[in-house]
Amino acid sequence: MTQPQLAHQTEYGRMYARSLSGVPEVPSITTVISQQNTDLSGWVGHMAATAVIEDPRLSQAVGSKPQLKTVARQASTAAERYRDEAAARGDRVHNYAEQVGLHALGKPHQMAQMRALLAEHGEGAYADRFDEWWDLYDVRPLATEITVWNGTVGYAGTLDLVATIGGRTCIIDYKTKGTTRDGRVKPLDAKVVMQLVAGLKAEESLVDPVAGTWEPWRYGDAPVLLGVAVGQTEVVAHQANPEVLPDHWRKFWSLRQVWGYSQAADGAGPALRPIGPPPASSVSAAPVPGARIQ
């Protein structure tokens, strides 16, 4: 990524500073969106069960409690391993996509190196499909991996790409996706609309991370917001429905308030304190209206 230094991982999630020497001030767009709770318990259980079934040691472990415990222990982390592997793959695909944009802008790039890295991991098809999509849509980049800031609401983020497609300015977010059984790229999560509209509503974009120089956001009137699902068999672009953007912006704004109030509540002091029983004499006394345990 071009400007990762402004983002810091904190106890409150990923946060951005105004410069390389600055302190974290506002949450990232993805941190805000993560305030929406997602129940993954079913998926985690499925991944663990699948890992047990596919473990080649299972047949030999049957009847041996220690060996079964070993199989179960490793299966219990299957979801975490899958998540970490998917995140690493997503980084490699995003890095390649960024280098394609830099190459098209005539800037220094490592396009060949990033393609080779994908090939080393058996992921060259992602690059092939991405190139096909890029050419088919005649993508003409304006900025790649651009960091934006909204001081009014209080958030920041890094957008994958701003480009013109068919003569229209587009804000674009890439999502690396797996493949369904019928060979299609898996669909995008609707949360990408919040991510895109938050980028649209930015107020500033970064010019110089060392000096902490920002300029007014040039693309706040972009007419097209695209979530692009990048898979091994195909790349599918989805436009955020313009009619629903206000609702998704309000949802994002509300989640930002949740994040802020959560920090305030955490810093307010202990939420609970132990309390003993009332004095023994009060047990036999007649209740007094409005009396409370102190």
N, C-alpha and C positions, 0 to 999 in steps of 0.2 A: 504494500500500500504506500502511496506517496506521502501522506501526512499522518502517520500513526502516532507520532510522538506527542501530539496534543491530547491524546486519549490515555487515561490512566484507569487501571482497575482498582476500585476502592471498596470499602465495606458496603457502600450503597450502590454498587454496580459500576459499570463503565461510565466515567465522567470526563469532560473536556475542559481544558484550560484555554486561556486566550493566547498564550505564547508558550514556547518551549520552557521558559523559566517561570511561567505562571503556575498557580495552584489550581487544581480541579474546581470548577465552579458550577457546572450544569450537567445533568445526566445526558447520556447519549439517547438517540431516538430509539434504539433497540432496547435500552434499559427501561425506558418509559413504557414501551409496548409490553415488556415482560411482566409488568404489574398485573396484566390480565392473566389470571390463573389458568393453567392448562393441566388437566388431569391425565397423567401418562402412566398411571398404575397398571392399566390393562396392557399397554404396550410393553412395559417393563416385564410383567409376568410372562407375556408371550415370548419375548426375547430369551428369558431364562429357560422356559420350557423347551424352546427350539434348540437352545444350546445343549441341553441335556440329551435330547433325542438324537442330535447329530454328533455327539461326542463319540469318537471311535473306541474309547475305553469303556463305554457303558456296559457292553456285554460281559466283559471280564470283571467289571466292578460289582455286578449283581451277586448278592450274597456276602459281599465284603463291606461292612459298615465303614471302615476307614477310607476305602477307595470310593465309595459312594459319596462320602463327605467331600472328598477332593473334587469330584465331578460337580457336585452341587455348589461348592464354594466358587469354582471358576465360572459356573453358569450364572451365579448371582450378579456377576459384573458384566454380563454380556451386553446389557443396554448401554452401560458406560463406555465399553470398548467400541460399540457400534457408533455411539455419538461422537467419540473422539476421532474415530477414523473418518466419519462423514465430515466433521469440521475440518480436518486436515485436507481432505479431498476438495472441499469447498474453497479453501484458501488457495489451493493450487489452480483450480479452475478460474477463480476470480483474478489471481495474479496474471494468468495468461490473457484473460479478457482485457485487463488493464494495459498489458504490453501491446496488444493489438491496437488499442486506442492511441497509445503514445506513438506507435509506428505510423498510424494514419495522420497524426498531428505533426509528423516530422520531428518528433522529439527523441532524445536518447531512450533506448528501450532494450529489453532482454527477451524479446519475443521468441527467438530460437531456443534460448536456454529454458524458458518456461514450458515450451512445447516438449522439449527433451525430458524435462522433469515429469511431465504428465505421462510420457511414453514409458519412462522407467517404472512407473507405478501401474502400468497396464491401463492407463486412462486416456490414451491418445485420441480415442473416439470423441471425447468431449471437445477437444480442440478442433477436430474435423467438422463436427456438427456446428460448432460456434462459427467457424470460418464460412460455412455454407450460409448460415443465417445472416451474417454480416454482409456478405455479398448480395444475397437475395433481397435484403431490405435496403441496400445501398446506404448503410449507416455512415453518416458524416459527423465525426465527433467535434464538439465544441470545448469540452472539458472532461477530464477523466479523474476519478477519485478526488473529488472536490469537497473540501470541508466547509460546512455551513453552520450558521449560528442564528438562533432566535432569542434575543434578550428579553423580549416582552413576556413570553411564556416561560422561557428558561430551559433551553435544550440545545443540543448540537448534534452533528452527525456527519458522516462522510458518504457522499453519493457516488454510486458506481460510475455513472456516465450521464452527461448531457450531450445530446446530439440532435441533428436534424435528420428526419426520415420523411421522404416524400415532401420536402419543403416545410415541414412543421417541426417546431422545437419539442423535444421529448426529454423528460427526466426518466432515467432507466435504472432499474434495480435488478441485478442478476441473482437467481437462486439456482444452485446446483441441485438437481433432483435425480432420483433413481428412476428405474424403468418398471412399468407394470408387466404383468404376465403376457399381455398381448403386444408388448414391444413399444408402448407409448410412454412418453415422459410423464411422470407423476404430476398431478395438478398442483397449482400454487395454493397456499393458505391465504385466505382473504385478508389476513393481517398485513399483507404487503401493501394494501391500499393505505393504511395508516402511515406506513413508512414513507410511501411516495408523497402523500399529501403533506406530511411534516416537512419533507424536503422542499416542496413547492412553497410552503409558508415561511421559509427561512427569510431572514432579514439581511444577513451579511454572508459573504464568502471570504475564505482565507486567501490572503495575498502572500504574506511572508511570515512563516511560523516563528522565525528567530526574533524578529522585531515585534511580532504580534500585530501585524498590519492587516486590516480587513477592509473590504469595500462593500457598497450596497449590492444586494443579491440581484443579479441581472435577469434571472430566469423565473421570477415569481409569477410570470404570466404565461408560462409554458402551457400550451393547450392539450398536450398529450402526456399522460403518465403511464409508463409501461413496466410491468413485471415480466421478466424474461426467464422462463424455465429452461435451464441448460441441461440436457441429458445426453446419454451416449448414443441414442438412436435418433433423436430429433431435438430441435430447439423451438419452443412455442412462446410467442409473445402474447401477453394479455394486456388490454388497455383497462385502466381503472375507469369505471363508469362515471362520467362527469356528474351525473344526477345524484350520486350517493356521496360525493366528496365532502359536502358540508357535514353530513352525519358522521363520517369517519374522522373528520377533523375534530368535531366535538368530543368524540370518544377518546381520541388521542389527548386532547386538552384535559379531559376528566382524569385519565390515567396519570397525566403529569401532576395533577393536584394530589392524587393518591400517593404518588412518590414523595411529594413534598411534605404532606401531612404525616407520612410514615416516618420521615426523618425527624420531624418535630416531636412526634410522640416518643420515638426512641430516645431523644435527647432531653425529655421532660423529667426523667427520673423513673424510679421503679413504678411499674403500673399496679403492682399488688404488694400488700404487706401483710404479715401474719397478725392475727388478732386473737386475744384470749377470750375466755368466757366472761360473762358479766359477773359482778360481785355476787356472792352466795345469797346475801340478804335480799337481793332483788328478785330471786326466784319465787319467794312466797309473797312478795309485795304485789298489790293490785297494779295492773298495767296502767301506765300514764299515757294518755293520748299524745302521740307525737314524739315519745321518748325514743332515743336511738342508742345503740352501742357506740361508745366513744373509744 
